[in-house]
Amino acid sequence: MRTFAALVLAAAMLCVSPATPASATAEPGSATVVPVQVTGTTAKRFNLIIMGDGYTDAEQARFRADADRHLNVMWSIEPFKSYRNYINVYRIDIVSGESGISCDPGLDAPRRTTPLSMGFWGRCNPNSVQRLITMDNAAATRYADLVTGTSSGNRQILALGNSGTYGGAGGSYATASGSNSMSALISPHELGHSLGGLQDEYDYYQRGVPGGAYTGPEPSSAHHTLLTEQELRDQRRKWWRWLGEPSESGGPIGRYEGGLYYTSGVWRPSAHSMMKTLGYYFDQVSREVMVQRITAKTMVIQDSTPTGAPVGADRVLWVEPMRPVSHSLTTAWNVDGKDLPGDRDTLDLRTLGLAPGTHTVTATVSDPTEFVRDPAIRTAITRTRTWTVDTALSTPPDSVEPAFVSSTPTDRPLGRDDVVYVETTHPAAAVPEVTWTLNGDRFTGTDLDLGERDLKPGTHTLTASLGGRTLTWTVDATAPGTGYELSRPLAKSGHTYVYNGPFTMRLTGSDDRDGYVVSESRVDGDGWFNYFGWPTSSELPWTFSEQGTVIDSLVYGKLPRGRHTIEYRSIDAAGNYGEPEDFTVTTIAPPPACTRTVTGAHRGALTVADGVTCLDDAQVTGAVTVRPGASLVVTGGRITGALTAAGPAEVHLLGARVSGALAVSGAGNLTIVGADLRGAALLSGNTAPILSGTTVRGALACPGNTPVDLGVPNTVKGGGRCADLADGPRGRSYEAVQHLAQ
């Protein structure tokens, strides 16, 4: 039995213009429509049409890969993830005679002749901005019209340009570069504009140029305001219902200054939603609007028993609601003003025992999503059907047999928490009974919530049977895994790491099935942030540093000094979330800049009288003395004699070996991390000394100072007054010391 979706898919595959023999090279401008996901007729769905520009015939595989990546990232973001079944996706493979798009990356770059005439700088306009990609909208419309049954009212065009340069635009249509490391996040942001009518929350228009102060009236934007939080509550306006809620993009929903390209004078709901910073999710305010807009391009009630004329009381009434992936819509029935118990899509009037005469029956289909709190939006995603029932009427036989009409697509694995549905024919005198079978258990109904089945990890087979026909799905109940790789730390213990400068993180998502895996991380419980590699290249790992890295006037990877918990997880192609795992990173002050550097072998004693002497993997044979006010930084290497420092400005022993005794007193900054101290160590009267991940083979004494806890234990073999550091530091935490220093 082929589902309705499969039949639509087969029909849509015929929509190719012009036809091109497989062995021939396609002509520039030719296009092929490829259904990627079809869940219903175009008239009853929101139709997303993805088309490419600047991809030659030989580069069509690249376009397919770019489109697939954009889609899979989008399916991992709410509300696209939950409302995936509301969306038909069609890809239009357009052949370009030239590779690339115009003015990429600058105005002095070539102008290219491509079917959609896409170009940076607003199609090479010197008065525009570099990252703005626009196209010939009329040409895009002509290609979109190849998808039969779609129109401006039920579709959204997303055009991908063959470019690795950051850019995109959102207006009537959305554009994005196809293969930039961040481009798969550009497309949902631009759909926020084009589909959701959302505004940018940037506090600039031209990067690097502050936007100035907003002086206009209260914005019409749903997610910008001039009102205070108290005024929002008192007047019950904008996002007052969400105030104080933990934001889906991190932090609480509140009032944050900047937006609409202005630095001050206007406020937004969250610190960094997708409409401000790519990589984060939509916050609740924007997500609520997106739910409304997606639903508005569909039919909450797809079909029902005809309502135009009275019906007899000897039949079954029915409605077909839309079918989200994450939950079911609810259908409530009312007869003559009295609500009936239960939630069902059919009502057998014969079971009601209606008195002779006419009656009014109403079915109300509503969406119980937690994404919506605004009653006006809740009303907009609720629909009713009303019938007049006349007991004097008899329903003629209709000879309709129970059969499947449509279903959750069977050609891709289901996630372990998906709601699976079937739609059936509707005989007037019977309610088709669908039997679901999962792991030997049987259920009835038109949908099945897998999340309630508590499936064990692994692959499961789900079937639905009706009238001798069976549909079969594969359920992927195995969560994806995520590996992480960090640059070399100063010290580590398990999943705890210490750095004194920038460090890198690479995340690698994996799954037991084919399909694009989206990885995410979050710092100290902030919002989940899409791992797209480094902004300049998806092949490079993410870099964290105290000041961050400025790229094209934006700051990436800023991480304040201190201890941080970094969580990470992945989302597989079936929509399963991996269980979050975490590691801990403590970043400490870097050593001072060197005024003198010693490398290689140094024979004899060494005295540091002033400035900053750095021993960089040096081999020093003899004693080292640091005089008051001077600084010593030892990175790697070894000192075979004693090391003595009285009143130094700073002493840093980083992964170094000291064979003789160590005595440091009155240091303004003493940092010993990952070192191997083979003699006795006396650390006295130093300011917040750090001793972490270090082996002390002799006795350890530390009078007059409290060691700082970095979470990486030391090994103390010779005993001493602070030998308990061998079990892990018990002194003040690094955060406490930082707080005291402020």
Secondary structure, DSSP 8 states (H G I E B T S, - for coil): ---HHHHHHHHHTT-EES---TTS---TT-EEEEEEE--S-GGGSEEEEEEEES--GGGHHHHHHHHHHHHHHHHTSTTTTTTGGGEEEEEEEE--SSSS-BTSSSTTS-----TT--BHHHHH-TTS-TTB-B--HHHHHHHHTTSTT--TTTEEEEEEES-SS--EEESSSEEEESSSTTHHHHHHHHHHHHTT------SBSSTTSB--B--SSS-SSTT-BSS-HHHHHHHT-TTGGGTTSB-TTSSBSS-EEEETTEEEEEEESSSS-TTTSTTS---HHHHHHHHHHHHHTS-SEEEES--SS-EESSSEEEEEE---SS---EEEEEETTEE-SS--SEEEGGGS---SSEEEEEEEEE---TT---HHHHHHT-EEEEEEEETT-----------EEEES-SSS-EETT-EEEEEE---TT-----EEEETTEEEESSEEEGGGS---SSEEEEEEEETTEEEEEEEE----EEEEEE---SEEETTEEEESS-EEEEEEEE-SSSS--EEEEEETT---EE---BTTBTTS-EEEBSS-EEETTEEE-B--SEEEEEEEEEE-TT--B---EEEEEEE-------SEEE-SEEES-EEE-SSEEEEES-EEES-EEE-TT-EEEEESSEE-S-EEEES-SEEEEES-EE-S-EEEES-SEEEEES-EE-S-EEEES-SS-EEES-EE-S-EE-TT---EE-S---EE-S--TTGGGGG---SEEHHHHHHHH-
